[in-house]
Amino acid sequence: MRPSFIEPVSLRSAADSLAAAGLPGIEPARAADAGADIMLTGLTINSREVQPGDLYVALPGARHHGARFAASAAAAGAAAVLTDPEGGRLLGELPVPVYLTDEPRRLVGPLAAAVFGSRPQDGSAPTLYGVTGTNGKTTTTYFINSVLAALGKSTGLIGTIEILAGGMPIASTLTTPESPQVHGLLALMREKGLDAAAMEVSSHALSYRRVDGVVFDVAGFTNLTQDHLDLHGSMDEYFAAKAVLFTPERAKRAVICVDDEWGVRMAAAAAPVPVWTLATHDGDAAADWRVTDVVRAGLGHRFVLRGPGGAVLRTGTGLPGTFNVSNAALAAVMVLASGVDAGELQEALDRWDPFTVEVPGRMQLVGTAPAAIVDFAHNPDALARTLESVRRDAPDSAAGPSAGGTGAGTAAKPRVIVVFGATGERDQTKRPLMGAIAARLADVVIITDDDPHDEDEAAIRADVLAGARTARAEEGLSCEIREAAPRAAAIDLAVALARPQDTVLVAGRGHEVFQEVKGVNLALDDRVELRQALTRHGFHVLSGNGVES
């Protein structure tokens, strides 16, 4: 996650520039090191990732202080160690210089930017797009890159599913990697001569300083709904964590969806940064750009974007769900905000249909009869939007029955069958809410396990079931509610119950290929399980992973 060549950088000059910017200073821990000026060719906070010439930054952790691993870092070739006073007391004798600062975490990102030369102001860095929000980050970044590719640009991607530096894939384990990796990746993309890159920016990334030292050319906001309250405590704190992105220190321009009160608040909070607002739903919110004329087109939609000065863009997406209209609109306006000409963009939209692109595990179509879809929806708002988007119109009764499944024929009313669960050791208040949403919007609700982590699986399912059953009883709903585990068995049950005209939605895990149970990662891919279940029960499976009509 770093370029092949890095021009050595003086630690003293890098530290002096950061101190001049108001960041904490760096002092030698030993008198013998006072006159040294260390030349650095890298930086890391992980002793196992040290390369010769690196600055190893030893940070305090939840279980151990990084200073305990400084000897290993020195043995691996670290040129110097930077830590806090507590870490300095933990260090033994080291053969490399040691430096101290009161707040090392604050310095990691800016120092990594200086060492790796990731975002110079000479025009050589890729145009950088950052997308934050609760839902839609992944799809929007894929849409941005697809549009840029249609414009003939070479692109990079940093996100939940994968990291791409041009055509080179790099495994991704975090929505946003740690800041030394982010700056190393951005420097690698610069070295490769990429034109642009898109990055998901989670609230965790902002709160844990993973994007410190990064200034985005365009930052985008999708929406804010209940999620991650186990970290943030309240929606106001969650909002505040996201709002940090829309400051002059982190973004040059912003595009913010104002479809709800949180978007309106975000646009107001981002006032120091030039902002374009975007309304993708019918409503009263004033906006610079607005989505209009939304019409169904196969699985997806066509729509019009209307902007300042009478600007008009006509486009569409083949992905199901009106939320993908919102994602596509945000991607288009963010590309315009980076300076791309509207006429050039319209030509690319007409020629390449860039918003009909596969996003792994995001409304990914596995079969068509029944419609079999895998999606990442794992919070109340995402589950509601997804369920609302997948209900099919009643087919022509003259079409006749199809083979496979247990149904009588295509004249019967299509049903929605949903399989989902809830993650263990996370926001427990989401569980009954999601159960109630499924009961309201699906005909058959199958509650199973997600990633239970170290929590009891049955207890998690009970919380979700309680919400579904309460909603059914109190609201007079007619849905069928079942519990099934393990998850593969629940997916098989859904397909066994399905008829060709139905829709089977497997929600919550999307692209993930492991299920964490009691500290063990078990191989489990919803897409694989769904394909196998469809085949077992005599249904057709799509031959590829692309979006197919």
C-alpha positions, 0 to 999 in steps of 0.5 A: 500500500505504498509507492515503489519509490519514495524520496527520503524526507527529513523528520526534522523538516516535516516536524517543523512544518507541522508545528508551524501549522499549530500541531503538537511538536516533536522532541528527542527523548534522549540527549544523544538524539538531539542533533540527529536529522533522520531521513524517512522513506515511510511511516507505519503504526503497525510494527509488523508492517515496518519497512527499512527507513520507516518512522514507527509511531507507537500509539496507545491502544485498547489493550497494549501500547505500541511502545511494547513493540518498538524493539521489533520495529527497530529490528525490522529496520525502522529509522526512528520511533515516535511515541507519547510520554507514556510510551517513552517510559515503556521503551527499553534501550533501542538502537534508533532515535526516539522522539516524543510528542503529547498527541502522536495520533494527531500527527500520524496523518499529517506526517504520513502525508509529508513522508509519502508526498501523497497530496502535493499542490503541484497538480500531480495528485489524482482528483480525489472524491470522498463520499460519506453518509450512512447508506449509499457510500459504496455504490456512489464511489463505484458510480463515480469511477464508472462515470470517470472511466466513461470520460476516459479517466484512469481511476483508483478506489478505496472502499469497503469491498476492495481497493483498486490502484488502476487495474491493481486490486488490493485486499480491503478489511476496513471501509477506510484504512489507517492513515499511513495506508491511505497516504501510501495508497494515494502516493501509489496512485499518484506514482501510477499516474491515475487521473482520479480516485474515489474513497468511502469516508466512514464516521469511524475513519473521521473519528479515528483520524484515518483521513487526517492530512487528506484534502478531498477535491470534492466531498459528497454526503448521501444521507444520515440514518440510525447506525453506529450508535454503539460508537457515537451514542446519539444521532447528533454525535453521529452527525457531528462526526460526519460534519468534520469532512465538510470543513476547509481542512478536509474538502475543497468543494461539497455536494450534499443531498438534502432529502431529509433534515440531516442533509439540510443541517449538513449543508448549513454546517458546511458553509465555509466550504463551497456547496452544491445541494442536491434534492433527489426526492420530492419535497420542499427543500430548496436545492441547486440540483434536483432530480425530476422525471423519474420513470421505471425502466426495466429493473432500474429508472431513467431520470433528469437532473436539473441544475443552475442556469438551466443545466439539464442532464438526462441519464438513468441506472439499471440497478433496482431501487430509487435510492440508486437514482439518488446515488447516481445523481450524487455521483454525477453532480460530484463529477461536475463539481470537480470541473468536468463540462456538463456537455462532455458528461452528457455525451459519456452518459449517453454512450456508456450508461455508466450507472448500470454497473455491478456493485458487489453485494449491492442490489446484486441480481443472482436470478430472475424467476424468482428475482433473487437479490443480495444486498448489504442493507443492515440498518433500518433505513436501508432495509426499508428502502431495499424492501420497498424497491424490490416488490414486483408488479403483478405479471401478465396472467396469460404468461402461464406457469414456470418450472421450479419452486412450489408456486402454482403459476405466474398469475398469482400475486408476487410476494417478497421473501426476505432473509436477514438478521442483526449483527452481534455486539452492535447497536441493539436498538436497531434489532426490533426496528428492523424486525418491524420494518420487515413485517410491514414490507415483506410477505414472508420474513425469515430471521436468521443470523448475521455476524453474531461475534461473541454474542448469543445467536438465539438472543439476537434473533429473539430481539429481531423476532420480537419487533416483527411479531409485535408489529404484526400483532399491533398493526394487523399485518398478514406476513408470515414470520419464521426463524431459521438458522444457520444462515445457509439453511434460512436462504435455502428455506426462502428459495424453497418457499419461492415461486417464479413470480416472487422476489427473494431478498437476502439482506445484511451481509452483501459482499462479505464472505466470512461470518464471525462466530465466537472469534472464528471466521466461517466461510459464508457468501450469501451470493454463493448460497443463494445460487446453490439454493436456486439450482437445488430447487430447479430455478435458473441462475444468472450466468454472470454477476453483471446487471441483467434485464 
